[in-house]
Amino acid sequence: MDVREQRGREIAEKANIVKWGDAWVVPSTSGDGSYRVTLDAGEIRCSCPDWELRRTACKHVYAAAIVAQRVTVTERREADGSTTFTTTTETRAVVKVSYPQNWPAYNRAECAEKEVAQSLLRSLCDGIVNEPQSGRGRPRTPMSEAVYGMTMKVYTGFSGRRATTDLEASMERAPRYNTLFDYMDRAELTPLLTTLIEESAAPLACVESAFAADATGFGTVTYRRRYDAKYGREMKAARWLKAHAMVGTSTNIITSIRVTESNVNDSPELPALMDATAKRFAIAEVSADKAYLSNNNLAVIESHGAVPNIPFKSNSRAEGSAAWRRMYGLFLYKQPEFLAHYHKRSNVESTFSAMKRKFGPAVRSKNPTAQINEVLCKALCFNLSVLVHAMHELGIDPSFSGAA
């Protein structure tokens, strides 16, 4: 049974699918709106993005077709001459798809994660070159110790004060929490954390060759105010950050990342993500959604020897660069092959979901620079957890060398 047909059966069993005019209205599984499905002979279509991409039956089409087939109306004549109509609904069993998990290795990795992550982080921080202190005065906290303390604070999920006990247990001389706050607000820390994230992904270069790019948002505790002309009063809106990342589709490791304001577009960030990933990985293919579709992005991906897998929009045409025409032909004439590679992109969604569940979907810091650095610390913590699982499940032995 096709995966979409399976999901369509689940929607048909659980959702309230109704006929509206000449179309069926199928609720979205995300709970945000619904889609119109037409089942007329010779014209089967759906308003969802999956149909627009593939032009074949999606899960909403399967769900509507199942409901349309199993709802029947029976007419019966009574003795008094009246007519009774009976509606019959056929129920079908839903078969759930399960995926295997190496539970012994997973359990060992989870139990040892924090201890091993601390060891890996210490190895990474030992490569940081600390600037010598000149002049007199109290000795400053080395940058390597500050980065270790900040990252472990984010790893624990505690506030700076509550994380003090964990830091003192893992460090010979733990910095004060207010010292960590001061370092977190330093602009020079941003490129350093970015390099550490890229370096932490390097041990998986022997495993990863297919990558996916996307962006996700992180909430903050700060708000901005604006005057709303419609309501005639001042209103406030929460500020949030956008993390643009390149992710390995086999292990979900984050190979490169950039944190920007929420209004920054996705497409212009792809070349920088590609360049950073190519320093440590041999890239065979890159998957991304329509937001990254541009002649420049396709050319950048091919310049690194990789095959782009980015779907075209409904108004896209065959005219364009050589890279554009090659991918357009693959998309149009070899769609099953294209989709098999494109759908690896779903792994980047899994990465963002796992990172937010483990280390939180929002940041505690209040200053803009500190907020960016805290998001980068979350990504570094996630990469360390991925490395721990790779050690137990794939037999990887991470080692870091060189100065960050």
ABEGO torsion letter per residue (X at the ends): XBAAAAAAAAAAAABBBBBBEABBBBBBAAGBEBBBBBABBGBBBBABAAAAAAGBBBAAAAAAAAAAAABBBBBBBBAAGBBBBBBBBBBBBBBBBBBBBBAAAAAAAAAAAAAAAAAAAAAAAAABBBBBBBEBEBBBBBAAAAAAAAAAAAAAGBBAAAAAAAAAAABABBBBAAAAAAAAABAAAAAAAAAAAAAAAAAAAAABABBBBBBBBBBBABBBBBBBAAAGBBBBBBBBBBBBBBBBAAAGBBABBBBBBAABBAAAAAAAAAAAAAAABBBABBBBBAAABBAAAAAAAAAAGBBBBBBBBAABBABEBAAAAAAAAAAAABAAAAAAAAAAAAAAAAAAAAAAAAAEABBABABAAAAAAAAAAAAAAAAAAAAAAAAAAAGBBBBBBEBX
